[in-house]
Amino acid sequence: MSNPVDTAESVHQSKWMDIAIRIGLVTYGVVHLLVGWLALQLAFGEKEDQASSSGAMHYLSQQPLGGFLVWAIAIGMLFLVIWRLLEFAFGYPEESDDKKRWRKRGTSLLKAVLYGAIAYSAFKTATGNGGGKGGSDSMTAKLMQMTGGQLIVGIIGLAIIGYGISLIVRGWTEKFRENLDAQGQSGEDGSAYVLAGKIGYIAKGVAIAIVGGLFGYAAITHNAKKSGGLDQALQKVLEFPFGQVLLAAIAVGIAAYGVFCFARAKHLSR
């Protein structure tokens, strides 16, 4: 009888897992293309749904074959959750430094949670329980009511800002190249993939950092309604000088991240 741990580790290293990851990355790319499209509509005042993953699921569900596509995204994102959980359990054995290895595994666990949130949103929409509405202010309000809730919300805001900055740095330094095999980094196609990744990571990082800023502002003002998710953060961009142009650039950048996900699926390196 095989050891369950050994079985899980062999699944993690299998070609079938590579296929599952590729499917998941394609669906993740589709989500970003949809969010980018909704953000672009927001920039030009033609908003149909929230510029967020839940809004993207609702928007997609209204399209021809939308129900099937939403189910496909839900399953694809679930594949990514499984991958990151297995990576958390068995990943980075080549890393000799225990602290670095567990930091990377912790990052994998965080990504599993983020992918899980999108999968949950897709499953809710696919089963008819989701919608384009919603936000983080109710969650923030509940946290605010807890002992030390204001501090907790502030810490969450700082963590989100930190994650956004890490994406910006990853994009600027092109560290994401490690996610592409050698063929995916070479030639004209490789240059296009790297450019899409650079723009995508930076734009996504900026958007997420603004989300973190809203949480921080909510903590400082003790007003849960000041917090918000990606859609509210992008609406806030419109209040900046040249906000419409900046939001359009972020929208294109988020879509570029989606294109990079397709490239990563084709030239997977893990």
TAMO-V35274 format. One record per backbone hydrogen bond with DSSP energy under -1.0 kcal/mol. NH is the residue of the N-H (numbers start at 1). CO is the residue of the C=O. If there is no record, write none. Layout:
BEGIN
nh=NH co=CO
nh=NH co=CO
END
This chain:
BEGIN
nh=7 co=3
nh=8 co=4
nh=9 co=5
nh=10 co=6
nh=11 co=7
nh=12 co=8
nh=13 co=9
nh=14 co=11
nh=18 co=14
nh=19 co=15
nh=20 co=16
nh=21 co=17
nh=22 co=18
nh=23 co=19
nh=24 co=20
nh=25 co=21
nh=26 co=22
nh=27 co=23
nh=28 co=24
nh=29 co=25
nh=30 co=26
nh=31 co=27
nh=32 co=28
nh=33 co=29
nh=34 co=30
nh=35 co=31
nh=36 co=32
nh=37 co=33
nh=38 co=34
nh=39 co=35
nh=40 co=36
nh=41 co=37
nh=42 co=38
nh=43 co=39
nh=44 co=40
nh=45 co=42
nh=46 co=41
nh=52 co=50
nh=56 co=52
nh=57 co=53
nh=58 co=54
nh=59 co=55
nh=60 co=56
nh=61 co=57
nh=63 co=60
nh=66 co=63
nh=69 co=65
nh=70 co=66
nh=71 co=67
nh=72 co=68
nh=73 co=69
nh=74 co=70
nh=75 co=71
nh=76 co=72
nh=77 co=73
nh=78 co=74
nh=79 co=75
nh=80 co=76
nh=81 co=77
nh=82 co=78
nh=83 co=79
nh=84 co=80
nh=85 co=81
nh=86 co=82
nh=87 co=83
nh=88 co=84
nh=89 co=85
nh=90 co=86
nh=91 co=87
nh=95 co=92
nh=101 co=97
nh=102 co=98
nh=103 co=99
nh=104 co=100
nh=105 co=101
nh=106 co=102
nh=107 co=103
nh=108 co=104
nh=109 co=105
nh=110 co=106
nh=111 co=107
nh=112 co=108
nh=113 co=109
nh=114 co=110
nh=115 co=111
nh=116 co=112
nh=117 co=113
nh=118 co=114
nh=119 co=115
nh=120 co=116
nh=121 co=117
nh=122 co=118
nh=123 co=119
nh=124 co=120
nh=125 co=121
nh=126 co=122
nh=127 co=123
nh=128 co=125
nh=129 co=124
nh=130 co=124
nh=140 co=136
nh=141 co=137
nh=142 co=138
nh=143 co=139
nh=144 co=140
nh=145 co=141
nh=146 co=143
nh=149 co=146
nh=152 co=148
nh=153 co=149
nh=154 co=150
nh=155 co=151
nh=156 co=152
nh=157 co=153
nh=158 co=154
nh=159 co=155
nh=160 co=156
nh=161 co=157
nh=162 co=158
nh=163 co=159
nh=164 co=160
nh=165 co=161
nh=166 co=162
nh=167 co=163
nh=168 co=164
nh=169 co=165
nh=170 co=166
nh=171 co=167
nh=172 co=168
nh=173 co=169
nh=175 co=170
nh=177 co=174
nh=178 co=175
nh=179 co=176
nh=180 co=177
nh=181 co=267
nh=185 co=182
nh=190 co=186
nh=191 co=187
nh=192 co=188
nh=193 co=189
nh=194 co=190
nh=195 co=191
nh=196 co=192
nh=197 co=193
nh=198 co=194
nh=199 co=195
nh=200 co=196
nh=201 co=197
nh=202 co=198
nh=203 co=199
nh=204 co=200
nh=205 co=201
nh=206 co=202
nh=207 co=203
nh=208 co=204
nh=209 co=205
nh=210 co=206
nh=211 co=207
nh=212 co=208
nh=213 co=209
nh=214 co=210
nh=215 co=211
nh=216 co=212
nh=217 co=213
nh=218 co=214
nh=219 co=215
nh=220 co=216
nh=221 co=217
nh=222 co=218
nh=223 co=218
nh=226 co=223
nh=227 co=224
nh=233 co=229
nh=234 co=230
nh=235 co=231
nh=236 co=232
nh=237 co=233
nh=239 co=236
nh=240 co=237
nh=243 co=240
nh=246 co=242
nh=247 co=243
nh=248 co=244
nh=249 co=245
nh=250 co=246
nh=251 co=247
nh=252 co=248
nh=253 co=249
nh=254 co=250
nh=255 co=251
nh=256 co=252
nh=257 co=253
nh=258 co=254
nh=259 co=255
nh=260 co=256
nh=261 co=257
nh=262 co=258
nh=263 co=259
nh=264 co=260
nh=265 co=261
nh=266 co=262
nh=267 co=263
nh=269 co=179
END
